[in-house]
Amino acid sequence: MKDISRNLTMLFDFYELTMSNGYFENGMQDKIVYFDVFYRNNPDNGGFAIAAGLQQVVEYVKALHFDEDDIAYLRSKGCFSEKFLEFLKDFRFTGDIWAIPEGTVVFPGEPLMIVRGKTIEAQFIETYVLMMMNHQSMIATKAARLTRAAKGRAISEFGSRRAHGADAAILGARAAYIGGVGSTACAIADEVYGVPAVGTMAHSWVQMFDTEYEAFETYCKTYPNNATLLVDTYNVLESGIPNAIKAFNAILKPLGITKCGIRIDSGDITYLTKKVRKMLDDAGWTECRIVISNALDEYLIRELIRQGACVDAFGVGERLITSKSDPVFGGVYKLCAVENENGKIIPKIKISENVGKITTPHFKKIYRLRGRDTGKAEADLLCVWDETIDDTKPLEIFDPHHTWKRKTLENFKAEELLVPIFKNGELVYDLPTITEIRRHCEEEIAGMWDEVRRFSNPHNYYVDLSQKLWDIKHDMLKAKGIYKE
């Protein structure tokens, strides 16, 4: 695998430096803290999201260090003590990280990652963790929506030239593959991450030749086993398809090749594909695939299929690689607990007039509760770290906002979602291959009820709090004067 690693230790917000210097100067650098990474709303008002970006976080944490140029830059700012700069020369991450594996279906309010470590170590990684997990979770979630809309038809990610920079293109292709997209036009994403790269021709290829037929004939000669012809440079029905059929007959048919394709990038897709399918079938090219592109999203794909468009595969560009309809995932990194001198965990809470920004305190774990008979997820349960769910007994769960809404689960299986990634700064997690992550994502989505998978007005999947955790949060809010009895 090609190595494109860089030292990105300094890729953080400047306030993380000023706070860290402040912690150091006040003797707080060794205090143990806990941070949650979570998000508040599902993209596109969907029923769930897909976790992604963990591999890049792992690579970043492993490589954390300040080199001489970094130290010189920080010294030039004139606001950091020399003792702090000396401390940074030997800086490494020595803490613990737990995370939900990539490809897992996730929901608002639950920690996708928990970071436990010394104050400065935990503070420094905030920006990069959020950047990676926000971006890739956003793209993987969009890809999962597109894949479901396509109903088994292939989708290729075509968006590199619309991406917000090189990393967005490469990692966007990776995330799209995790979410279910089958291939990418981004060659380096294949070289680095193994996302299958595909591609045929642009309109410029057709324009380079004196005639459209000559362009198609030449392409079929050059790539007889992968001949997909772009037929809308001039006129799809009057010249594109007739010339494609002529080229297929002249070049592929004598070779015994029956598999080929055409691509349409403009026009009334439903009308054109129905006409094109008949023309190809009448000419004996029943195995010729029809690929379409042109500013597609999950709603357009779903509507095209509903209208009976004859499409075998879709190429999706800007609306996937930028998640154009909802381009901000909104993950946050919030302090949830600290340890005192005796190692006791003290919960911390953030309170806001915006109720949606009130955090859930304490060091936590997450259980996914699945029906043993259906295999479907019924709810997620946030617990305090030392709680254990006995799934051999009935369990009453309740809506943490409307506590009178209660349900007793029986015949269920409780699965812990967070797994150890780093322990005392050492990687203890075997990173899965991208193929394994993609397969896990497929299984995760299949494990959700259809009502949760709806694009519009999906069923509200509950992320409940255990009674113990709810009591802790409620008592902290009362102590702050939020609730009065």
Order of alpha helices (4+ residues) and beta strands (2+ residues): alpha-beta-beta-alpha-alpha-alpha-beta-beta-beta-alpha-alpha-beta-alpha-beta-alpha-alpha-alpha-beta-alpha-beta-alpha-beta-alpha-beta-alpha-beta-beta-beta-beta-beta-beta-beta-beta-beta-alpha-alpha-beta-alpha
